Amino acid sequence: MRWTLLAASLIAAASLASAGRAAEAEIAAATPGQAPETITFDQYRDWRNQFNEQQQARLAARLSAADLSTEQRPRVEQQKAYYDWLAGLPEADRDRRYRERFDRIDVNHDGKIDAAERAAWHDKQRNFYERRPRREAVVQRQ
């Protein structure tokens, strides 16, 4: 039972991480043809809100899909619950969370995230989530 919970937690973390990596990539590609030089907090917040709405819709569609296996359903439900929870937060609480992450990305604290800071954050996130054991390794240990 503990291994099942651990596996589910790792899957959820990996899913959120991949969503986060996708988010960072989409921010970088916000301007057609080139990434914006800098991203302000307002741009980051607006993008995060839009991304959350897209994730909610994508996950709702996935949950209603006929081909969703019983093994996949709990993971997708957990992901959807996270985005529903985030959307349900009062705006001030959601903005506080976004601000905390923005400030971690904005290492020089100039109020803007530049291309170098985006790249460094992307590398940090990738290194963090890739060091976790893969789902297959966790399942084999059971």
One Martini backbone bead per residue (centre of mass of N, CA, C, O) as a GRO file, in nm:
protein
  142
    1MET     BB    1   0.059   0.063  -0.022
    2ARG     BB    2   0.299   0.256   0.005
    3TRP     BB    3   0.399   0.215  -0.287
    4THR     BB    4   0.148   0.320  -0.423
    5LEU     BB    5   0.162   0.606  -0.306
    6LEU     BB    6   0.441   0.670  -0.409
    7ALA     BB    7   0.382   0.632  -0.706
    8ALA     BB    8   0.157   0.843  -0.725
    9SER     BB    9   0.329   1.082  -0.634
   10LEU     BB   10   0.542   1.064  -0.858
   11ILE     BB   11   0.349   1.097  -1.091
   12ALA     BB   12   0.239   1.371  -1.012
   13ALA     BB   13   0.509   1.520  -1.008
   14ALA     BB   14   0.585   1.460  -1.301
   15SER     BB   15   0.338   1.593  -1.427
   16LEU     BB   16   0.386   1.875  -1.310
   17ALA     BB   17   0.665   1.907  -1.429
   18SER     BB   18   0.585   1.886  -1.726
   19ALA     BB   19   0.400   2.127  -1.709
   20GLY     BB   20   0.618   2.326  -1.621
   21ARG     BB   21   0.799   2.290  -1.868
   22ALA     BB   22   0.584   2.373  -2.068
   23ALA     BB   23   0.540   2.651  -1.952
   24GLU     BB   24   0.823   2.763  -1.997
   25ALA     BB   25   0.819   2.720  -2.303
   26GLU     BB   26   0.573   2.904  -2.359
   27ILE     BB   27   0.696   3.160  -2.255
   28ALA     BB   28   0.940   3.160  -2.449
   29ALA     BB   29   0.707   3.146  -2.698
   30ALA     BB   30   0.520   3.409  -2.685
   31THR     BB   31   0.680   3.513  -2.931
   32PRO     BB   32   0.675   3.513  -3.246
   33GLY     BB   33   0.997   3.377  -3.341
   34GLN     BB   34   1.044   3.479  -3.031
   35ALA     BB   35   1.161   3.544  -2.737
   36PRO     BB   36   1.131   3.725  -2.485
   37GLU     BB   37   1.343   3.905  -2.310
   38THR     BB   38   1.109   3.964  -2.100
   39ILE     BB   39   0.927   3.895  -1.788
   40THR     BB   40   0.666   3.979  -1.615
   41PHE     BB   41   0.451   3.922  -1.372
   42ASP     BB   42   0.191   3.976  -1.532
   43GLN     BB   43   0.261   3.778  -1.759
   44TYR     BB   44   0.294   3.529  -1.584
   45ARG     BB   45   0.015   3.528  -1.453
   46ASP     BB   46  -0.154   3.518  -1.714
   47TRP     BB   47  -0.030   3.260  -1.820
   48ARG     BB   48  -0.098   3.074  -1.583
   49ASN     BB   49  -0.405   3.104  -1.599
   50GLN     BB   50  -0.428   2.994  -1.887
   51PHE     BB   51  -0.292   2.722  -1.839
   52ASN     BB   52  -0.491   2.618  -1.625
   53GLU     BB   53  -0.740   2.617  -1.810
   54GLN     BB   54  -0.624   2.421  -2.018
   55GLN     BB   55  -0.579   2.186  -1.823
   56GLN     BB   56  -0.867   2.146  -1.732
   57ALA     BB   57  -0.979   2.081  -2.013
   58ARG     BB   58  -0.790   1.848  -2.087
   59LEU     BB   59  -0.858   1.667  -1.837
   60ALA     BB   60  -1.161   1.646  -1.883
   61ALA     BB   61  -1.138   1.509  -2.155
   62ARG     BB   62  -0.974   1.266  -2.059
   63LEU     BB   63  -1.191   1.160  -1.852
   64SER     BB   64  -1.410   1.120  -2.098
   65ALA     BB   65  -1.253   0.912  -2.222
   66ALA     BB   66  -1.275   0.582  -2.333
   67ASP     BB   67  -0.942   0.514  -2.322
   68LEU     BB   68  -0.926   0.525  -2.018
   69SER     BB   69  -0.763   0.379  -1.785
   70THR     BB   70  -0.758   0.257  -1.463
   71GLU     BB   71  -0.456   0.348  -1.423
   72GLN     BB   72  -0.490   0.655  -1.522
   73ARG     BB   73  -0.725   0.794  -1.370
   74PRO     BB   74  -0.597   0.884  -1.095
   75ARG     BB   75  -0.388   1.076  -1.218
   76VAL     BB   76  -0.585   1.264  -1.367
   77GLU     BB   77  -0.753   1.338  -1.118
   78GLN     BB   78  -0.519   1.466  -0.961
   79GLN     BB   79  -0.451   1.684  -1.164
   80LYS     BB   80  -0.731   1.816  -1.173
   81ALA     BB   81  -0.747   1.886  -0.873
   82TYR     BB   82  -0.517   2.086  -0.874
   83TYR     BB   83  -0.636   2.290  -1.087
   84ASP     BB   84  -0.898   2.336  -0.934
   85TRP     BB   85  -0.774   2.444  -0.676
   86LEU     BB   86  -0.620   2.680  -0.800
   87ALA     BB   87  -0.876   2.818  -0.925
   88GLY     BB   88  -1.023   2.837  -0.628
   89LEU     BB   89  -0.853   3.047  -0.544
   90PRO     BB   90  -0.789   3.327  -0.439
   91GLU     BB   91  -0.633   3.567  -0.607
   92ALA     BB   92  -0.426   3.642  -0.384
   93ASP     BB   93  -0.318   3.353  -0.340
   94ARG     BB   94  -0.232   3.295  -0.627
   95ASP     BB   95  -0.040   3.539  -0.656
   96ARG     BB   96   0.149   3.456  -0.429
   97ARG     BB   97   0.246   3.196  -0.561
   98TYR     BB   98   0.348   3.323  -0.819
   99ARG     BB   99   0.548   3.518  -0.684
  100GLU     BB  100   0.730   3.309  -0.555
  101ARG     BB  101   0.822   3.182  -0.819
  102PHE     BB  102   0.918   3.431  -0.966
  103ASP     BB  103   1.140   3.499  -0.751
  104ARG     BB  104   1.301   3.234  -0.804
  105ILE     BB  105   1.363   3.301  -1.103
  106ASP     BB  106   1.442   3.601  -1.015
  107VAL     BB  107   1.759   3.625  -0.909
  108ASN     BB  108   1.809   3.956  -0.944
  109HIS     BB  109   1.549   4.123  -0.868
  110ASP     BB  110   1.421   4.315  -1.129
  111GLY     BB  111   1.114   4.208  -1.222
  112LYS     BB  112   1.253   4.008  -1.434
  113ILE     BB  113   1.257   3.759  -1.686
  114ASP     BB  114   1.512   3.618  -1.843
  115ALA     BB  115   1.664   3.398  -2.046
  116ALA     BB  116   1.869   3.298  -1.832
  117GLU     BB  117   1.663   3.242  -1.607
  118ARG     BB  118   1.494   3.040  -1.764
  119ALA     BB  119   1.720   2.837  -1.817
  120ALA     BB  120   1.795   2.785  -1.521
  121TRP     BB  121   1.515   2.686  -1.430
  122HIS     BB  122   1.488   2.455  -1.624
  123ASP     BB  123   1.736   2.299  -1.525
  124LYS     BB  124   1.649   2.270  -1.232
  125GLN     BB  125   1.388   2.113  -1.285
  126ARG     BB  126   1.503   1.882  -1.446
  127ASN     BB  127   1.701   1.781  -1.228
  128PHE     BB  128   1.492   1.725  -1.009
  129TYR     BB  129   1.291   1.528  -1.173
  130GLU     BB  130   1.515   1.323  -1.290
  131ARG     BB  131   1.611   1.202  -1.002
  132ARG     BB  132   1.372   1.054  -0.997
  133PRO     BB  133   1.212   0.783  -1.002
  134ARG     BB  134   1.072   0.584  -1.199
  135ARG     BB  135   0.785   0.416  -1.220
  136GLU     BB  136   0.902   0.137  -1.290
  137ALA     BB  137   1.094   0.118  -1.044
  138VAL     BB  138   0.874   0.128  -0.829
  139VAL     BB  139   0.706  -0.115  -0.922
  140GLN     BB  140   0.936  -0.332  -0.902
  141ARG     BB  141   0.971  -0.309  -0.580
  142GLN     BB  142   0.691  -0.444  -0.505
   0.00000   0.00000   0.00000
